[in-house]
Amino acid sequence: MQRAGTAGCPGLPVRSQSQWRGTLLWPLVTAPWGVRSENWQNSCTGFLPPLAFQGRRMDQSVAIQETLAEGETCLIAVQGVLVGVESVESRLLGLVRSHGEHAIFVYTHRRMAITAEDVCLERVLPIAEGFAVEEVTPDSDLRVIGSDVTVQIRSGDAGLLVRLPFGSPTRTLPQDLGQVCPGVVGSEDIKQNEKNLAVNQSWSHDSVDKAALRQSKPKTEVTSEMVRSSTMMVSDKASLLSVKKFELRDTIVKSQLVQKEDSYTSIQNFRFFVGTYNVNGQSPRGSLQPWLSHDIEPPDIYCVGFQELDLSKEAFFFNDTPKEEEWFKAVTDSLHPGAKYAKVKLIRLVGIMLLLYVKADLAPNISEVEAETVGTGIMGRMGNKGGVAIRFKFHNTGVCVVSSHLAAHTEEYERRNQDFKDICSRMQFCQADPSLPPLTINKHDVILWLGDLNYRIEELDMEKVKKLVEEKAFLALYQHDQLKRQMDEKAVFEGFTEGEISFQPTYKYDTGCDDWDTSEKCRAPAWCDRILWKGKNITQLSYRSHMALKISDHKPVSSMFEIGVKVVNEELYRKAFEEIVRSLDKMENANIPSVTLSQREFFFKDAKYMQLQVEKLTIRNGQVPCQFEFISKPDEDTYCKEWLIANPCKGFLLPDSEMTVELEMFVNKSTATNLNSGEDKLEDILVLHLDRGKDYFLSVTGNYLPSCFGSPIHTLCYMRDPIQDMSAESIRELTLMPLLVNGEAFKGEKPLDIPKELWMMVDHLYRNASQQEDLFQQPGLRSEFEHIRDCLDKGMHDTLFGSNHSVAEALLLFLESLPEPVICYEFYALCLESASNYVLGRQIISRLPECHKNVFKYLMAFLRELLKNSGKNHLDTNILASIFGGLLLHPPPGQPKPDITEKRKAQQFIHQFLLREDNFP
């Protein structure tokens, strides 16, 4: 019997668990050099405050699971690449469980492993007695905290060397190994840089039992082990305190060390190369040294960003592209020949990529590396626009590097401003200490921002712009630059600096030459590609474009910076450390902490759907250091209701200091329905707890203005009046009424065929946007969405104010907010099964409740009309099916989020109806 997915492989039968033992290992393996962010944010989509959906890599364990026999389960999958071959040959490693025993399966696979057909089982590595995991550093590699890790996996006499990409699967795999075979993995030591560390300490991001480590020391004393080289950061040193109440004491030490930082650090200058290049979907051709190695002296650190790495639909919808590997290799091969460099991190979101390199001899001074992504495309989801960022500590200085691609088109400068603000508010980096709140971009000493910011030249015609460029009158031209004007108005990049621009615009050129755009659109020249900075001790040495590279319609830009970095003096640090420890011993248990609050009652007036409101609380501390946290009330899982968040929700205060906490109220699709019906209200009690102190109680109330967003389809069909003109009792009754399958009248009243609010948006788009370029792919403005929402909720039928893109996004957000999707939850599985059977699909649609069936037919007719204008709006069936598939058809609450296979089937199901115009019952 053949195992599924082994077609074309050398006859691998289904194995019993006993057959796993003694199976040969596969060849030398290394994981993919590319690193993508594996961290997810909660999916509060659309025009969001802090958190939003972000693009991420698919879970390839689904494909492995399809190959397994009954009773076998793939717990996790990690991708690797074979070593010792010229071409890149990737492998999938899967941790498989069966009847209490475990093994690691290795598969060959297609680039996108989605189903069993995409993978082929090659070898099996049993996890049995003698199994061990060891982290190693190959001679040709350098150990950089936060980068890929190379491990040796041993089983009996056989062994496997594999490099794992830094990220969630990398962190989870060793934890799972430790859980499935305790005493086997855990009994072995990992050699890291020739120092023995416990397995848990090396592998897990936060798995070290810090309490046990600290309490193992009998008394509080400063030893030489506590003061290491300058590569050890303040937070690391503070964590070595061996005291019983280590959490509070550690926090005090960290805070006081930061306050005294100037007493034990000095500023040393290092050279940072920052480069950005929009490559227009092209593959590299030739060396990049004219851009990356322009200067005689090699830089200490490289920050290299790309945009439009891949313009294909596969990259857009599934965030998968071979271009990542091509450009990574091109950059690595073109770094300055005068120094040896180590790759610290690679992060990519669709076509936006950022690479970080450091001189090999400086690599030990890099720590606390984290990377994140934020998509600002349509509904805040799509990653064709947005930003990627890498944050790290260099010596004792926190650095954040951002590569972004903002909204296009000359008139969309407000959208670009909004993209910038969304990236700043939603980009959050986890800290090594899970008790600490996430770091934002602005919580760094140095910020370097690069990318295709897309700001254009305004108020000048094409010929005038070209004439000024020809005359090299860049200063005069710069006065008409949108970014300059927006920064002057403090509308964007507040606090940032940009150097003098002494090079000609970097966009738009004919590919392969230096001629301005001669295409049909004939775009005007503009400085789209920019580099800005924020922070102290930063000097820009150069700011230039590189005309020698001609493969794109953009020219690359670079800047060399000399940045003053805080370097620790070990002797001075030791004195500060000892002084703090001694003062803590005297202060401990002196008094009970207490605080003063600026207010204890908060009211959110006229709260609206997806419109953030913020109230501020100031906590003023007394004479004793204290740690505070908002805690959950009895019988509740969280400290606040879902529509509320305290930022930060925990913190530390030194004596006589204060902190401002922002209470953020935000109603989204998960909370709107119950607020509309009155089942929930804007009422909550927050409990502010002081460690070793008392609790304080805060009252939070407000009034919510009901909205069609979050209302069921059948409810809206019975609302002939605007929802905000109706009584609370009527809204509650209609929202809670059962879904009538056959369109029966409710209390004798016949419903509308479709919700009037849906008709208003679709009718507006049909009349005004049928030929709109990039419809449903370019986001609108938050302010315009708010106006559209108010028009719908108040019955302002005359017009929907806002751009076509804003109305289109409002339509998508409306569909997403429905508590029961257009295709009801009960039909989800059936629709996936009939994804390629139009006859069965029609039968399923015919079984929908009348109002849902009407909405589906109406939307399909509208989308088919848009496709008739595809030459103008650039839409096709695949784009529309991908966008609307996940909105009209998604799994019921409580079920796992759809994997890549389910998403494709949902897309296929909708695709069928876009291709056919025949009527169905």
SULTAMO-V822967 format. One record per helix or strand. SS is the DSSP state (hx for helix, st for strand). FROM is the first residue (numbers start at 1). TO is the last residue. Records with the same first field share a line. If there is no record, write none. Layout:
BEGIN
SS=FROM-TO / FROM-TO
END
This chain:
BEGIN
st=2-2 / 13-13 / 29-31 / 72-82 / 90-98 / 101-109 / 119-127 / 132-136 / 149-155 / 158-164 / 189-192 / 195-198 / 265-278 / 301-307 / 341-349 / 352-359 / 366-375 / 386-394 / 397-405 / 428-429 / 439-440 / 446-452 / 457-457 / 481-481 / 497-497 / 507-507 / 509-509 / 516-516 / 526-526 / 529-535 / 538-546 / 554-554 / 556-568 / 595-597 / 601-607 / 609-609 / 613-621 / 626-631 / 644-647 / 650-653 / 658-665 / 667-667 / 683-690 / 695-704 / 746-746 / 749-749
hx=17-20 / 61-67 / 116-118 / 168-180 / 199-203 / 210-215 / 224-226 / 234-238 / 246-259 / 261-264 / 289-292 / 313-318 / 323-333 / 360-365 / 378-380 / 413-426 / 462-470 / 474-478 / 482-488 / 570-587 / 669-677 / 713-717 / 723-725 / 728-736 / 756-768 / 782-794 / 804-817 / 825-833 / 838-846 / 850-867 / 870-873 / 877-888 / 900-915
END
